[in-house]
Amino acid sequence: MRGSFVFSMEFSLSTRWNTYRHNTGESLIDEILELGFSRVELGYDLRQSLVPGVRDRLESGQITCSSVHNYCPVPIMAPQGHPELFSLSSLDEQERKSAVRHTGNTIAFAAEVGAEAVVAHAGNVRTRRHTRKLIALAEDGKQHDAKYEKLKLKLLMEREKKAPPYIDQLCRSLEELLPVLGDAAIPIALENLPSWEAIPTEPELETILAKFDSPWIRYWHDMGHGQVRQNLGFISHQRWADKLAPHLAGMHIHDVQPPAGDHQMPPRGNINFSDFRNAANHAKLWVLEPRPGTPAEYVVEGLNPLKSVWSDTCAS
């Protein structure tokens, strides 16, 4: 398939799509090249054993790295990769320090591979996981029932009460990372997440960005996660994407089958991508993040609706 598909926009493909089925970094990158991509995001499940082959392909100039997703490569002591191995907002000081140290390792790796941003999850408020229950109710068609509204209100109130110390810890972590980010000249971009327990919410992120007012602290907008938050009744997806657009480093792009079936390739969901032209215009990086194992033809076909509505916005 290589050379059979020409892109007019500089989309990257996340290695989350295919890392699990490769034993060498060369074969991992080659499969992505075969689809016609020339840029890649190195995902949080990139194993240490794959790094030499990935470096080989990057150094050959066959592909470039747009972004790296924390924590990457997978820390040696971890049984498997996960974006929340450690929490930058943890109330446990030892865990928070580990998060800062390992995030620093990701930043150093990102600089080595020529990435333009580090994508990071910031953690969660330790509370009951009501978002999962809300999703289950929505899947059963009970989103407009009194039980749903009562549970959502309970979650909102409980989280609001518990969140402030987590935000303080996150800000402390970012302060400690600023010199590392400045030396590497790479921003860390905090990603929006689908659950309401996640740190930070959109208003919290707006406050954090204003507090730091730094080119090294940015926002990463995940299209699927934002849509899940809207589908569950937490936010207006388009409104917040527009409001935070000036702070955008990049975007994860995938579609959502309501209410919360994300990481689908468009047009297999309910996102109206034309509503997000403004955000796409502000973003510097556009990364497709399909569910692992998504058929290759779905990945390639998923670019068509994006090009049709964003082509004059994202054209290289």
LINQUICOR-V451073 format. One record per residue. N is the residue number from 1. RES is the residue in one small letter. D_CENTER is the distance of its C-alpha to the mean C-alpha in Angstrom with 2 decimals. Layout:
n=<N & N>
res=<RES & RES>
d_center=<D_CENTER & D_CENTER>
This chain:
n=<1 & 2 & 3 & 4 & 5 & 6 & 7 & 8 & 9 & 10 & 11 & 12 & 13 & 14 & 15 & 16 & 17 & 18 & 19 & 20 & 21 & 22 & 23 & 24 & 25 & 26 & 27 & 28 & 29 & 30 & 31 & 32 & 33 & 34 & 35 & 36 & 37 & 38 & 39 & 40 & 41 & 42 & 43 & 44 & 45 & 46 & 47 & 48 & 49 & 50 & 51 & 52 & 53 & 54 & 55 & 56 & 57 & 58 & 59 & 60 & 61 & 62 & 63 & 64 & 65 & 66 & 67 & 68 & 69 & 70 & 71 & 72 & 73 & 74 & 75 & 76 & 77 & 78 & 79 & 80 & 81 & 82 & 83 & 84 & 85 & 86 & 87 & 88 & 89 & 90 & 91 & 92 & 93 & 94 & 95 & 96 & 97 & 98 & 99 & 100 & 101 & 102 & 103 & 104 & 105 & 106 & 107 & 108 & 109 & 110 & 111 & 112 & 113 & 114 & 115 & 116 & 117 & 118 & 119 & 120 & 121 & 122 & 123 & 124 & 125 & 126 & 127 & 128 & 129 & 130 & 131 & 132 & 133 & 134 & 135 & 136 & 137 & 138 & 139 & 140 & 141 & 142 & 143 & 144 & 145 & 146 & 147 & 148 & 149 & 150 & 151 & 152 & 153 & 154 & 155 & 156 & 157 & 158 & 159 & 160 & 161 & 162 & 163 & 164 & 165 & 166 & 167 & 168 & 169 & 170 & 171 & 172 & 173 & 174 & 175 & 176 & 177 & 178 & 179 & 180 & 181 & 182 & 183 & 184 & 185 & 186 & 187 & 188 & 189 & 190 & 191 & 192 & 193 & 194 & 195 & 196 & 197 & 198 & 199 & 200 & 201 & 202 & 203 & 204 & 205 & 206 & 207 & 208 & 209 & 210 & 211 & 212 & 213 & 214 & 215 & 216 & 217 & 218 & 219 & 220 & 221 & 222 & 223 & 224 & 225 & 226 & 227 & 228 & 229 & 230 & 231 & 232 & 233 & 234 & 235 & 236 & 237 & 238 & 239 & 240 & 241 & 242 & 243 & 244 & 245 & 246 & 247 & 248 & 249 & 250 & 251 & 252 & 253 & 254 & 255 & 256 & 257 & 258 & 259 & 260 & 261 & 262 & 263 & 264 & 265 & 266 & 267 & 268 & 269 & 270 & 271 & 272 & 273 & 274 & 275 & 276 & 277 & 278 & 279 & 280 & 281 & 282 & 283 & 284 & 285 & 286 & 287 & 288 & 289 & 290 & 291 & 292 & 293 & 294 & 295 & 296 & 297 & 298 & 299 & 300 & 301 & 302 & 303 & 304 & 305 & 306 & 307 & 308 & 309 & 310 & 311 & 312 & 313 & 314 & 315 & 316>
res=<m & r & g & s & f & v & f & s & m & e & f & s & l & s & t & r & w & n & t & y & r & h & n & t & g & e & s & l & i & d & e & i & l & e & l & g & f & s & r & v & e & l & g & y & d & l & r & q & s & l & v & p & g & v & r & d & r & l & e & s & g & q & i & t & c & s & s & v & h & n & y & c & p & v & p & i & m & a & p & q & g & h & p & e & l & f & s & l & s & s & l & d & e & q & e & r & k & s & a & v & r & h & t & g & n & t & i & a & f & a & a & e & v & g & a & e & a & v & v & a & h & a & g & n & v & r & t & r & r & h & t & r & k & l & i & a & l & a & e & d & g & k & q & h & d & a & k & y & e & k & l & k & l & k & l & l & m & e & r & e & k & k & a & p & p & y & i & d & q & l & c & r & s & l & e & e & l & l & p & v & l & g & d & a & a & i & p & i & a & l & e & n & l & p & s & w & e & a & i & p & t & e & p & e & l & e & t & i & l & a & k & f & d & s & p & w & i & r & y & w & h & d & m & g & h & g & q & v & r & q & n & l & g & f & i & s & h & q & r & w & a & d & k & l & a & p & h & l & a & g & m & h & i & h & d & v & q & p & p & a & g & d & h & q & m & p & p & r & g & n & i & n & f & s & d & f & r & n & a & a & n & h & a & k & l & w & v & l & e & p & r & p & g & t & p & a & e & y & v & v & e & g & l & n & p & l & k & s & v & w & s & d & t & c & a & s>
d_center=<27.78 & 27.07 & 28.16 & 28.58 & 25.61 & 25.27 & 22.19 & 22.96 & 19.39 & 17.32 & 14.49 & 12.73 & 12.20 & 9.88 & 12.44 & 11.07 & 13.37 & 16.47 & 16.45 & 18.30 & 21.26 & 22.08 & 24.34 & 24.22 & 21.71 & 24.06 & 23.96 & 20.16 & 19.96 & 23.11 & 21.78 & 18.97 & 21.72 & 23.86 & 21.62 & 22.14 & 18.87 & 19.54 & 16.09 & 13.53 & 10.25 & 11.48 & 9.59 & 10.28 & 13.21 & 15.03 & 18.45 & 20.85 & 23.31 & 21.19 & 20.70 & 24.22 & 23.94 & 20.62 & 22.30 & 25.31 & 23.61 & 21.86 & 25.23 & 27.04 & 25.19 & 24.33 & 20.60 & 18.48 & 15.16 & 12.79 & 10.16 & 9.85 & 7.34 & 9.46 & 11.95 & 13.20 & 15.76 & 16.39 & 18.88 & 22.38 & 23.24 & 20.37 & 21.43 & 18.06 & 14.48 & 12.14 & 9.33 & 11.98 & 15.05 & 16.00 & 15.28 & 15.51 & 17.07 & 19.42 & 23.01 & 24.23 & 24.93 & 25.02 & 21.54 & 20.22 & 22.09 & 20.72 & 17.13 & 18.26 & 20.16 & 17.58 & 14.93 & 17.88 & 18.28 & 14.78 & 15.58 & 18.93 & 17.67 & 15.35 & 18.56 & 20.59 & 18.67 & 18.45 & 14.73 & 14.12 & 11.16 & 9.61 & 6.01 & 7.03 & 7.57 & 11.01 & 12.94 & 15.08 & 18.51 & 20.94 & 22.50 & 23.37 & 20.59 & 21.89 & 18.78 & 19.56 & 23.10 & 22.20 & 20.31 & 23.43 & 25.72 & 23.91 & 24.12 & 27.81 & 28.30 & 28.98 & 26.49 & 29.48 & 31.56 & 32.66 & 31.12 & 27.62 & 28.22 & 29.82 & 26.98 & 24.37 & 26.67 & 27.12 & 23.42 & 23.13 & 26.24 & 25.49 & 22.07 & 23.54 & 26.31 & 24.33 & 21.35 & 23.16 & 23.67 & 20.02 & 19.17 & 22.04 & 20.79 & 17.34 & 19.31 & 21.60 & 18.94 & 17.62 & 21.31 & 21.88 & 19.03 & 20.15 & 22.98 & 20.91 & 18.40 & 21.46 & 23.27 & 20.49 & 19.89 & 16.11 & 13.93 & 11.41 & 8.68 & 7.99 & 5.07 & 7.14 & 7.83 & 10.56 & 13.40 & 15.71 & 16.28 & 12.91 & 13.24 & 13.30 & 14.33 & 14.43 & 17.99 & 17.29 & 14.59 & 17.19 & 19.73 & 17.83 & 17.18 & 20.86 & 22.03 & 20.70 & 21.09 & 19.88 & 18.37 & 16.62 & 14.69 & 12.28 & 9.69 & 6.26 & 6.82 & 5.32 & 8.85 & 9.43 & 8.56 & 10.70 & 13.30 & 13.66 & 14.33 & 16.87 & 18.38 & 19.11 & 20.73 & 18.64 & 17.83 & 18.58 & 15.38 & 17.00 & 18.77 & 15.89 & 13.92 & 17.26 & 18.01 & 14.99 & 15.02 & 17.23 & 14.72 & 11.88 & 10.86 & 8.81 & 7.09 & 5.43 & 8.86 & 10.49 & 13.36 & 14.62 & 18.05 & 19.22 & 18.83 & 15.72 & 15.68 & 12.23 & 10.91 & 14.25 & 15.17 & 16.91 & 19.56 & 19.44 & 18.21 & 19.07 & 16.77 & 19.09 & 17.14 & 20.14 & 19.43 & 16.41 & 18.39 & 18.47 & 14.74 & 14.66 & 17.68 & 16.24 & 13.09 & 14.06 & 11.46 & 10.70 & 8.85 & 10.03 & 8.31 & 11.50 & 12.69 & 14.56 & 18.06 & 17.56 & 20.75 & 20.65 & 22.54 & 19.96 & 17.32 & 19.93 & 21.23 & 17.91 & 18.16 & 21.46 & 20.60 & 17.97 & 20.67 & 23.23 & 21.69 & 19.76 & 22.05 & 23.97 & 20.91 & 18.92 & 21.96 & 22.24>
